[in-house]
Protein backbone atom coordinates (compact mmCIF):
# COMPACT_ATOMS: atom_id res chain seq x y z
CA UNK A 1 0.00 0.00 0.00
CA UNK A 2 1.16 3.50 -0.75
CA UNK A 3 1.77 5.64 2.34
CA UNK A 4 -0.66 8.37 1.21
CA UNK A 5 -3.55 5.88 0.97
CA UNK A 6 -2.70 3.88 4.08
CA UNK A 7 -5.00 5.81 6.43
CA UNK A 8 -7.94 5.55 4.03
CA UNK A 9 -7.40 1.80 3.58
CA UNK A 10 -7.12 1.25 7.33
CA UNK A 11 -10.31 3.28 7.90
CA UNK A 12 -12.17 0.98 5.48
CA UNK A 13 -10.78 -2.02 7.38
CA UNK A 14 -11.84 -0.53 10.73
CA UNK A 15 -15.34 0.08 9.34
CA UNK A 16 -15.48 -3.59 8.22
CA UNK A 17 -15.88 -2.72 4.54
CA UNK A 18 -12.68 -4.51 3.53
CA UNK A 19 -10.25 -6.80 5.33
CA UNK A 20 -6.52 -6.18 5.45
CA UNK A 21 -4.21 -9.08 6.28
CA UNK A 22 -0.41 -8.98 6.12
CA UNK A 23 -0.58 -5.49 4.64
CA UNK A 24 -2.78 -6.53 1.70
CA UNK A 25 -6.51 -6.19 1.03
CA UNK A 26 -7.72 -9.79 0.86
CA UNK A 27 -11.49 -9.14 1.02
CA UNK A 28 -13.68 -6.35 -0.30
CA UNK A 29 -17.24 -7.42 0.27
CA UNK A 30 -18.56 -9.50 -1.43
CA UNK A 31 -15.31 -10.48 -3.15
CA UNK A 32 -12.40 -12.50 -1.75
CA UNK A 33 -8.93 -12.38 -3.26
CA UNK A 34 -8.09 -15.71 -1.63
CA UNK A 35 -9.92 -18.99 -2.30
CA UNK A 36 -12.92 -19.65 -0.04
CA UNK A 37 -15.49 -22.48 0.04
CA UNK A 38 -17.79 -20.26 -2.06
CA UNK A 39 -16.63 -20.14 -5.68
CA UNK A 40 -18.45 -18.69 -8.61
CA UNK A 41 -17.72 -18.71 -12.30
CA UNK A 42 -18.01 -15.42 -14.09
CA UNK A 43 -16.36 -15.94 -17.44
CA UNK A 44 -13.54 -16.05 -18.16
CA UNK A 45 -12.45 -17.29 -14.73
CA UNK A 46 -13.32 -18.68 -11.34
CA UNK A 47 -13.62 -16.19 -8.49
CA UNK A 48 -14.49 -16.35 -4.80
CA UNK A 49 -17.09 -14.80 -2.52
CA UNK A 50 -16.56 -14.09 1.17
CA UNK A 51 -19.48 -16.28 2.28
CA UNK A 52 -22.60 -18.06 1.03
CA UNK A 53 -24.76 -14.96 1.36
CA UNK A 54 -22.30 -12.93 -0.70
CA UNK A 55 -22.16 -15.63 -3.39
CA UNK A 56 -25.95 -15.53 -3.70
CA UNK A 57 -25.96 -11.76 -4.21
CA UNK A 58 -23.13 -11.41 -6.72
CA UNK A 59 -25.24 -12.12 -9.83
CA UNK A 60 -27.62 -9.30 -8.92
CA UNK A 61 -24.72 -7.01 -8.06
CA UNK A 62 -22.86 -7.50 -11.35
CA UNK A 63 -26.01 -7.89 -13.46
CA UNK A 64 -24.88 -11.18 -15.02
CA UNK A 65 -25.61 -14.88 -14.50
CA UNK A 66 -23.03 -16.90 -12.58
CA UNK A 67 -22.48 -20.53 -11.57
CA UNK A 68 -21.94 -21.11 -7.84
CA UNK A 69 -20.05 -24.07 -6.41
CA UNK A 70 -19.60 -24.98 -2.77
CA UNK A 71 -20.13 -27.96 -0.49
CA UNK A 72 -22.62 -28.75 2.23
CA UNK A 73 -20.95 -27.93 5.55
CA UNK A 74 -22.95 -30.72 7.20
CA UNK A 75 -22.38 -33.70 4.90
CA UNK A 76 -19.74 -32.44 2.43
CA UNK A 77 -21.93 -33.05 -0.64
CA UNK A 78 -20.90 -30.93 -3.61
CA UNK A 79 -23.25 -28.07 -4.50
CA UNK A 80 -23.44 -26.50 -7.96
CA UNK A 81 -26.19 -24.22 -9.18
CA UNK A 82 -26.84 -21.18 -11.33
CA UNK A 83 -27.81 -17.72 -10.16
CA UNK A 84 -29.07 -14.82 -12.25
CA UNK A 85 -29.75 -11.21 -11.30
CA UNK A 86 -33.33 -12.39 -10.63
CA UNK A 87 -32.42 -15.23 -8.26
CA UNK A 88 -31.21 -18.80 -8.21
CA UNK A 89 -32.07 -21.41 -10.80
CA UNK A 90 -34.27 -24.47 -10.30
CA UNK A 91 -31.14 -26.58 -9.74
CA UNK A 92 -30.78 -24.84 -6.34
CA UNK A 93 -33.99 -26.43 -5.07
CA UNK A 94 -33.43 -27.75 -1.55
CA UNK A 95 -30.27 -25.71 -0.95
CA UNK A 96 -30.49 -23.64 2.23
CA UNK A 97 -28.22 -21.07 3.84
CA UNK A 98 -27.95 -21.15 7.63
CA UNK A 99 -26.93 -18.08 9.59
CA UNK A 100 -25.14 -18.45 12.87
CA UNK A 101 -24.16 -16.01 15.57
CA UNK A 102 -20.88 -14.22 14.95
CA UNK A 103 -18.18 -15.52 17.28
CA UNK A 104 -16.29 -13.46 19.82
CA UNK A 105 -12.89 -14.24 18.27
CA UNK A 106 -12.34 -10.63 17.20
CA UNK A 107 -12.65 -11.43 13.49
CA UNK A 108 -14.85 -8.95 11.68
CA UNK A 109 -15.10 -10.61 8.29
CA UNK A 110 -16.49 -14.02 7.50
CA UNK A 111 -14.84 -16.24 4.92
CA UNK A 112 -17.10 -19.20 5.63
CA UNK A 113 -20.38 -20.11 7.34
DRENGUKE-564463 format. One line per field, with one value per atom (N, C-alpha, C, O): atom name; x, y, z. Coordinates in Angstrom, 2 decimals. Example, Ala and Ser with C-alpha at 12.3 -4.5 7.8 and 13.67 -1.06 7.14 Angstrom:
DRENGUKE-564463
atomo: [N / CA / C / O / N / CA / C / O]
east: [13.19 / 12.30 / 13.20 / 14.24 / 12.85 / 13.67 / 12.90 / 13.41]
north: [-5.69 / -4.50 / -3.30 / -3.32 / -2.25 / -1.06 / 0.03 / 1.14]
up: [7.80 / 7.80 / 7.80 / 8.46 / 7.08 / 7.14 / 7.87 / 8.04]
This chain:
DRENGUKE-564463
atomo: [N / CA / C / O / N / CA / C / O / N / CA / C / O / N / CA / C / O / N / CA / C / O / N / CA / C / O / N / CA / C / O / N / CA / C / O / N / CA / C / O / N / CA / C / O / N / CA / C / O / N / CA / C / O / N / CA / C / O / N / CA / C / O / N / CA / C / O / N / CA / C / O / N / CA / C / O / N / CA / C / O / N / CA / C / O / N / CA / C / O / N / CA / C / O / N / CA / C / O / N / CA / C / O / N / CA / C / O / N / CA / C / O / N / CA / C / O / N / CA / C / O / N / CA / C / O / N / CA / C / O / N / CA / C / O / N / CA / C / O / N / CA / C / O / N / CA / C / O / N / CA / C / O / N / CA / C / O / N / CA / C / O / N / CA / C / O / N / CA / C / O / N / CA / C / O / N / CA / C / O / N / CA / C / O / N / CA / C / O / N / CA / C / O / N / CA / C / O / N / CA / C / O / N / CA / C / O / N / CA / C / O / N / CA / C / O / N / CA / C / O / N / CA / C / O / N / CA / C / O / N / CA / C / O / N / CA / C / O / N / CA / C / O / N / CA / C / O / N / CA / C / O / N / CA / C / O / N / CA / C / O / N / CA / C / O / N / CA / C / O / N / CA / C / O / N / CA / C / O / N / CA / C / O / N / CA / C / O / N / CA / C / O / N / CA / C / O / N / CA / C / O / N / CA / C / O / N / CA / C / O / N / CA / C / O / N / CA / C / O / N / CA / C / O / N / CA / C / O / N / CA / C / O / N / CA / C / O / N / CA / C / O / N / CA / C / O / N / CA / C / O / N / CA / C / O / N / CA / C / O / N / CA / C / O / N / CA / C / O / N / CA / C / O / N / CA / C / O / N / CA / C / O / N / CA / C / O / N / CA / C / O / N / CA / C / O / N / CA / C / O / N / CA / C / O / N / CA / C / O / N / CA / C / O / N / CA / C / O / N / CA / C / O / N / CA / C / O / N / CA / C / O / N / CA / C / O / N / CA / C / O / N / CA / C / O / N / CA / C / O / N / CA / C / O / N / CA / C / O / N / CA / C / O / N / CA / C / O / N / CA / C / O / N / CA / C / O / N / CA / C / O / N / CA / C / O / N / CA / C / O / N / CA / C / O / N / CA / C / O / N / CA / C / O / N / CA / C / O]
east: [0.83 / 0.00 / 0.88 / 1.92 / 0.44 / 1.16 / 0.91 / -0.20 / 1.92 / 1.77 / 0.63 / -0.04 / 0.38 / -0.66 / -2.08 / -3.02 / -2.25 / -3.55 / -3.73 / -4.81 / -2.68 / -2.70 / -3.82 / -4.55 / -3.96 / -5.00 / -6.40 / -7.26 / -6.63 / -7.94 / -8.23 / -9.34 / -7.24 / -7.40 / -7.68 / -8.57 / -6.94 / -7.12 / -8.48 / -9.07 / -8.98 / -10.31 / -11.38 / -12.33 / -11.23 / -12.17 / -12.12 / -13.15 / -10.93 / -10.78 / -11.45 / -12.17 / -11.24 / -11.84 / -13.37 / -14.05 / -13.89 / -15.34 / -15.91 / -17.11 / -15.07 / -15.48 / -16.05 / -16.98 / -15.48 / -15.88 / -14.91 / -15.27 / -13.70 / -12.68 / -11.95 / -12.17 / -11.09 / -10.25 / -8.82 / -8.50 / -7.94 / -6.52 / -5.82 / -5.99 / -5.03 / -4.21 / -2.81 / -2.65 / -1.82 / -0.41 / -0.16 / 0.61 / -0.82 / -0.58 / -1.24 / -0.98 / -2.10 / -2.78 / -4.29 / -4.75 / -5.05 / -6.51 / -6.82 / -6.55 / -7.39 / -7.72 / -9.22 / -9.64 / -10.04 / -11.49 / -12.03 / -11.67 / -12.90 / -13.68 / -15.08 / -15.37 / -15.93 / -17.24 / -17.91 / -17.96 / -18.42 / -18.56 / -17.44 / -17.55 / -16.35 / -15.31 / -14.14 / -13.76 / -13.57 / -12.40 / -11.26 / -11.44 / -10.10 / -8.93 / -8.36 / -7.74 / -8.58 / -8.09 / -9.22 / -10.39 / -8.89 / -9.92 / -10.71 / -10.14 / -12.02 / -12.92 / -13.77 / -13.68 / -14.60 / -15.49 / -16.61 / -17.41 / -16.69 / -17.79 / -17.27 / -16.97 / -17.17 / -16.63 / -17.78 / -18.88 / -17.49 / -18.45 / -17.69 / -16.58 / -18.33 / -17.72 / -18.39 / -19.61 / -17.58 / -18.01 / -16.98 / -15.88 / -17.35 / -16.36 / -15.51 / -16.03 / -14.22 / -13.54 / -12.92 / -12.21 / -13.16 / -12.45 / -13.27 / -14.33 / -12.73 / -13.32 / -12.92 / -11.78 / -13.86 / -13.62 / -14.23 / -14.86 / -14.03 / -14.49 / -15.27 / -14.94 / -16.29 / -17.09 / -16.66 / -16.09 / -16.94 / -16.56 / -17.36 / -16.81 / -18.63 / -19.48 / -20.62 / -20.73 / -21.47 / -22.60 / -23.56 / -24.03 / -23.85 / -24.76 / -24.21 / -24.95 / -22.92 / -22.30 / -22.37 / -22.67 / -22.10 / -22.16 / -23.55 / -23.67 / -24.58 / -25.95 / -26.30 / -27.18 / -25.64 / -25.96 / -25.12 / -25.43 / -24.06 / -23.13 / -23.78 / -23.53 / -24.60 / -25.24 / -26.06 / -26.01 / -26.82 / -27.62 / -26.72 / -27.02 / -25.63 / -24.72 / -24.04 / -23.92 / -23.58 / -22.86 / -23.78 / -23.36 / -25.05 / -26.01 / -25.80 / -26.20 / -25.16 / -24.88 / -25.11 / -24.97 / -25.47 / -25.61 / -24.25 / -23.23 / -24.25 / -23.03 / -23.37 / -24.54 / -22.35 / -22.48 / -21.79 / -20.63 / -22.47 / -21.94 / -21.59 / -22.37 / -20.42 / -20.05 / -19.61 / -18.97 / -19.98 / -19.60 / -19.79 / -19.87 / -19.86 / -20.13 / -20.96 / -20.83 / -21.81 / -22.62 / -21.68 / -20.86 / -21.81 / -20.95 / -21.33 / -20.56 / -22.51 / -22.95 / -22.46 / -21.87 / -22.71 / -22.38 / -21.23 / -20.71 / -20.83 / -19.74 / -20.16 / -19.32 / -21.46 / -21.93 / -21.65 / -21.83 / -21.20 / -20.90 / -22.18 / -23.21 / -22.12 / -23.25 / -22.84 / -21.75 / -23.71 / -23.44 / -24.79 / -25.67 / -24.95 / -26.19 / -25.96 / -24.96 / -26.91 / -26.84 / -27.57 / -28.50 / -27.11 / -27.81 / -27.82 / -26.84 / -28.94 / -29.07 / -29.35 / -29.54 / -29.38 / -29.75 / -31.15 / -31.46 / -31.98 / -33.33 / -33.44 / -34.51 / -32.38 / -32.42 / -31.73 / -31.09 / -31.86 / -31.21 / -32.06 / -33.27 / -31.39 / -32.07 / -32.75 / -32.58 / -33.53 / -34.27 / -33.33 / -33.74 / -32.07 / -31.14 / -30.64 / -29.82 / -31.12 / -30.78 / -31.89 / -31.82 / -32.89 / -33.99 / -33.46 / -32.69 / -33.86 / -33.43 / -32.17 / -31.83 / -31.47 / -30.27 / -30.70 / -31.53 / -30.15 / -30.49 / -29.22 / -28.17 / -29.32 / -28.22 / -28.61 / -29.70 / -27.72 / -27.95 / -27.09 / -25.90 / -27.67 / -26.93 / -26.70 / -27.63 / -25.47 / -25.14 / -24.78 / -24.70 / -24.56 / -24.16 / -22.67 / -21.88 / -22.29 / -20.88 / -20.13 / -20.59 / -18.98 / -18.18 / -17.50 / -17.45 / -16.98 / -16.29 / -14.78 / -14.03 / -14.32 / -12.89 / -12.20 / -11.01 / -12.93 / -12.34 / -12.26 / -11.81 / -12.69 / -12.65 / -13.91 / -15.03 / -13.71 / -14.85 / -15.46 / -16.68 / -14.63 / -15.10 / -15.30 / -14.57 / -16.27 / -16.49 / -15.89 / -16.02 / -15.24 / -14.84 / -15.38 / -14.92 / -16.38 / -17.10 / -18.33 / -18.47 / -19.22 / -20.38 / -20.36 / -21.25]
north: [-1.18 / 0.00 / 1.24 / 1.28 / 2.24 / 3.50 / 4.25 / 4.22 / 4.92 / 5.64 / 6.65 / 6.80 / 7.35 / 8.37 / 7.78 / 8.49 / 6.52 / 5.88 / 4.98 / 4.44 / 4.81 / 3.88 / 4.19 / 3.29 / 5.46 / 5.81 / 5.53 / 5.05 / 5.82 / 5.55 / 4.05 / 3.63 / 3.26 / 1.80 / 1.26 / 0.43 / 1.73 / 1.25 / 1.68 / 0.96 / 2.84 / 3.28 / 2.35 / 2.02 / 1.93 / 0.98 / -0.36 / -1.00 / -0.79 / -2.02 / -1.87 / -2.78 / -0.78 / -0.53 / -0.52 / -1.01 / 0.03 / 0.08 / -1.24 / -1.33 / -2.27 / -3.59 / -3.59 / -4.33 / -2.75 / -2.72 / -3.51 / -3.97 / -3.67 / -4.51 / -5.21 / -4.90 / -6.17 / -6.80 / -6.74 / -7.12 / -6.25 / -6.18 / -7.24 / -7.31 / -8.07 / -9.08 / -9.01 / -8.94 / -9.02 / -8.98 / -7.81 / -7.93 / -6.68 / -5.49 / -5.47 / -4.57 / -6.44 / -6.53 / -6.62 / -7.21 / -6.04 / -6.19 / -7.58 / -7.87 / -8.45 / -9.79 / -10.00 / -10.98 / -9.08 / -9.14 / -7.74 / -6.83 / -7.58 / -6.35 / -6.85 / -7.26 / -6.81 / -7.42 / -7.10 / -5.93 / -8.09 / -9.50 / -10.37 / -11.60 / -9.75 / -10.48 / -10.85 / -10.09 / -12.04 / -12.50 / -12.71 / -13.36 / -12.17 / -12.38 / -13.78 / -14.32 / -14.36 / -15.71 / -16.73 / -16.38 / -17.96 / -18.99 / -19.19 / -19.19 / -19.34 / -19.65 / -20.85 / -21.29 / -21.37 / -22.48 / -22.06 / -22.90 / -20.77 / -20.26 / -19.68 / -18.49 / -20.54 / -20.14 / -19.83 / -20.36 / -18.95 / -18.69 / -18.47 / -17.95 / -18.87 / -18.71 / -17.53 / -17.50 / -16.58 / -15.42 / -15.33 / -14.82 / -15.82 / -15.94 / -14.68 / -13.57 / -14.84 / -16.05 / -16.86 / -17.82 / -16.52 / -17.29 / -17.50 / -16.91 / -18.35 / -18.68 / -17.60 / -17.14 / -17.19 / -16.19 / -16.68 / -17.73 / -15.91 / -16.35 / -15.26 / -14.08 / -15.69 / -14.80 / -15.00 / -16.03 / -14.01 / -14.09 / -15.15 / -15.83 / -15.31 / -16.28 / -16.68 / -16.19 / -17.58 / -18.06 / -16.94 / -16.87 / -16.07 / -14.96 / -14.06 / -13.64 / -13.76 / -12.93 / -13.61 / -12.96 / -14.90 / -15.63 / -15.52 / -15.37 / -15.60 / -15.53 / -14.14 / -14.02 / -13.10 / -11.76 / -11.23 / -10.19 / -11.94 / -11.41 / -11.27 / -10.29 / -12.22 / -12.12 / -10.84 / -10.15 / -10.54 / -9.30 / -8.07 / -7.07 / -8.15 / -7.01 / -6.70 / -5.53 / -7.74 / -7.50 / -7.52 / -7.19 / -7.90 / -7.89 / -8.97 / -8.81 / -10.08 / -11.18 / -12.52 / -12.62 / -13.55 / -14.88 / -15.44 / -15.15 / -16.23 / -16.90 / -18.34 / -18.69 / -19.17 / -20.53 / -20.56 / -20.16 / -21.05 / -21.11 / -22.55 / -23.46 / -22.76 / -24.07 / -23.93 / -22.96 / -24.93 / -24.98 / -26.42 / -27.33 / -26.63 / -27.96 / -27.79 / -26.80 / -28.75 / -28.75 / -28.84 / -29.75 / -27.90 / -27.93 / -29.04 / -29.37 / -29.63 / -30.72 / -32.08 / -32.85 / -32.37 / -33.70 / -33.70 / -34.76 / -32.52 / -32.44 / -32.63 / -32.57 / -32.86 / -33.05 / -31.80 / -30.68 / -32.02 / -30.93 / -30.21 / -30.84 / -28.89 / -28.07 / -27.29 / -26.72 / -27.25 / -26.50 / -26.04 / -26.86 / -24.74 / -24.22 / -22.84 / -22.18 / -22.46 / -21.18 / -20.11 / -20.39 / -18.88 / -17.72 / -16.64 / -16.45 / -15.94 / -14.82 / -13.57 / -13.67 / -12.42 / -11.21 / -11.30 / -10.54 / -12.22 / -12.39 / -13.46 / -13.62 / -14.19 / -15.23 / -16.50 / -16.54 / -17.54 / -18.80 / -19.62 / -19.44 / -20.54 / -21.41 / -22.57 / -22.77 / -23.34 / -24.47 / -25.55 / -26.37 / -25.56 / -26.58 / -26.26 / -27.00 / -25.17 / -24.84 / -25.29 / -25.03 / -25.97 / -26.43 / -27.30 / -28.24 / -26.99 / -27.75 / -27.21 / -27.64 / -26.30 / -25.71 / -24.61 / -23.77 / -24.64 / -23.64 / -23.01 / -23.65 / -21.77 / -21.07 / -20.90 / -20.41 / -21.30 / -21.15 / -20.03 / -19.93 / -19.19 / -18.08 / -18.39 / -18.77 / -18.24 / -18.45 / -17.13 / -16.10 / -17.19 / -16.01 / -15.79 / -16.74 / -14.55 / -14.22 / -14.52 / -14.18 / -15.16 / -15.52 / -14.32 / -13.23 / -14.52 / -13.46 / -13.54 / -13.15 / -14.05 / -14.24 / -12.99 / -13.03 / -11.87 / -10.63 / -10.49 / -9.46 / -11.49 / -11.43 / -10.71 / -11.07 / -9.70 / -8.95 / -9.63 / -9.75 / -10.08 / -10.61 / -12.11 / -12.82 / -12.59 / -14.02 / -14.48 / -13.78 / -15.64 / -16.24 / -17.65 / -18.46 / -17.94 / -19.20 / -19.07 / -18.10 / -20.05 / -20.11 / -21.42 / -21.69]
up: [0.00 / 0.00 / 0.00 / 0.65 / -0.73 / -0.75 / 0.55 / 1.07 / 1.08 / 2.34 / 2.34 / 3.36 / 1.22 / 1.21 / 1.25 / 1.60 / 0.91 / 0.97 / 2.18 / 2.41 / 2.95 / 4.08 / 5.06 / 5.46 / 5.45 / 6.43 / 5.90 / 6.64 / 4.63 / 4.03 / 4.00 / 4.31 / 3.62 / 3.58 / 4.98 / 5.16 / 5.96 / 7.33 / 7.89 / 8.69 / 7.48 / 7.90 / 7.33 / 8.03 / 6.07 / 5.48 / 6.21 / 6.39 / 6.61 / 7.38 / 8.74 / 9.17 / 9.41 / 10.73 / 10.63 / 11.53 / 9.54 / 9.34 / 8.82 / 8.57 / 8.67 / 8.22 / 6.81 / 6.51 / 5.95 / 4.54 / 3.68 / 2.59 / 4.15 / 3.53 / 4.67 / 5.84 / 4.32 / 5.33 / 4.86 / 3.73 / 5.74 / 5.45 / 6.29 / 7.50 / 5.61 / 6.28 / 5.68 / 4.46 / 6.55 / 6.12 / 5.16 / 4.21 / 5.43 / 4.64 / 3.28 / 2.48 / 2.99 / 1.70 / 1.91 / 2.88 / 1.00 / 1.03 / 0.48 / -0.68 / 1.34 / 0.86 / 0.69 / 0.08 / 1.22 / 1.02 / 0.86 / 1.61 / -0.11 / -0.30 / -0.60 / -1.73 / 0.38 / 0.27 / -1.06 / -1.44 / -1.76 / -1.43 / -1.99 / -2.00 / -2.45 / -3.15 / -2.25 / -1.36 / -2.48 / -1.75 / -2.74 / -3.78 / -2.41 / -3.26 / -3.08 / -3.99 / -1.92 / -1.63 / -1.82 / -1.66 / -2.16 / -2.30 / -1.00 / 0.09 / -1.15 / -0.04 / -0.47 / -1.61 / 0.43 / 0.04 / -0.91 / -1.33 / -1.26 / -2.06 / -3.37 / -3.47 / -4.38 / -5.68 / -6.62 / -6.49 / -7.55 / -8.61 / -9.90 / -9.91 / -10.98 / -12.30 / -12.97 / -13.17 / -13.32 / -14.09 / -15.20 / -15.00 / -16.38 / -17.44 / -17.56 / -17.50 / -17.73 / -18.16 / -17.04 / -17.33 / -15.76 / -14.73 / -13.47 / -13.27 / -12.64 / -11.34 / -10.35 / -10.34 / -9.52 / -8.49 / -7.18 / -7.14 / -6.11 / -4.80 / -4.07 / -4.16 / -3.36 / -2.52 / -1.07 / -0.71 / -0.25 / 1.17 / 1.91 / 2.79 / 1.58 / 2.28 / 1.36 / 0.24 / 1.83 / 1.03 / 0.67 / -0.46 / 1.61 / 1.36 / 0.26 / -0.64 / 0.33 / -0.70 / -2.06 / -3.06 / -2.11 / -3.39 / -4.01 / -5.23 / -3.19 / -3.70 / -4.24 / -5.10 / -3.76 / -4.21 / -5.35 / -5.92 / -5.71 / -6.72 / -8.10 / -8.79 / -8.50 / -9.83 / -9.94 / -10.95 / -8.90 / -8.92 / -8.90 / -9.54 / -8.16 / -8.06 / -9.39 / -9.76 / -10.10 / -11.35 / -12.57 / -13.68 / -12.37 / -13.46 / -14.50 / -15.66 / -14.10 / -15.02 / -14.33 / -13.11 / -15.10 / -14.50 / -14.10 / -14.72 / -13.05 / -12.58 / -12.21 / -12.04 / -12.09 / -11.57 / -10.23 / -10.12 / -9.20 / -7.84 / -7.50 / -7.77 / -6.92 / -6.41 / -4.96 / -4.57 / -4.18 / -2.77 / -2.33 / -3.16 / -1.04 / -0.49 / 0.77 / 1.49 / 1.02 / 2.23 / 3.44 / 3.52 / 4.37 / 5.55 / 6.52 / 7.42 / 6.33 / 7.20 / 6.70 / 7.46 / 5.41 / 4.90 / 3.88 / 3.54 / 3.40 / 2.43 / 0.99 / 0.09 / 0.74 / -0.64 / -1.47 / -1.01 / -2.70 / -3.61 / -4.02 / -4.27 / -4.07 / -4.50 / -5.74 / -5.78 / -6.73 / -7.96 / -8.50 / -8.78 / -8.63 / -9.18 / -9.81 / -9.55 / -10.62 / -11.33 / -10.53 / -9.78 / -10.71 / -10.16 / -11.24 / -11.96 / -11.32 / -12.25 / -11.42 / -10.21 / -12.04 / -11.30 / -10.67 / -9.75 / -11.17 / -10.63 / -9.56 / -8.97 / -9.28 / -8.26 / -8.71 / -9.76 / -7.90 / -8.21 / -9.16 / -9.26 / -9.87 / -10.80 / -10.10 / -8.89 / -10.86 / -10.30 / -9.77 / -8.94 / -10.24 / -9.74 / -8.33 / -7.78 / -7.73 / -6.34 / -5.39 / -4.19 / -5.92 / -5.07 / -3.93 / -4.16 / -2.72 / -1.55 / -0.89 / 0.22 / -1.54 / -0.95 / 0.02 / -0.33 / 1.22 / 2.23 / 2.77 / 2.82 / 3.19 / 3.84 / 5.30 / 5.62 / 6.20 / 7.63 / 8.16 / 7.82 / 8.98 / 9.59 / 11.05 / 11.77 / 11.47 / 12.87 / 13.53 / 12.87 / 14.82 / 15.57 / 15.37 / 15.44 / 15.13 / 14.95 / 16.25 / 17.34 / 16.12 / 17.28 / 17.91 / 17.32 / 19.09 / 19.82 / 19.63 / 20.52 / 18.48 / 18.27 / 17.74 / 17.42 / 17.64 / 17.20 / 15.69 / 15.19 / 14.95 / 13.49 / 13.01 / 13.38 / 12.20 / 11.68 / 10.47 / 10.38 / 9.55 / 8.29 / 8.36 / 9.06 / 7.63 / 7.50 / 6.19 / 5.18 / 6.18 / 4.92 / 4.84 / 4.04 / 5.69 / 5.63 / 6.52 / 7.26 / 6.45 / 7.34 / 8.07 / 8.87]
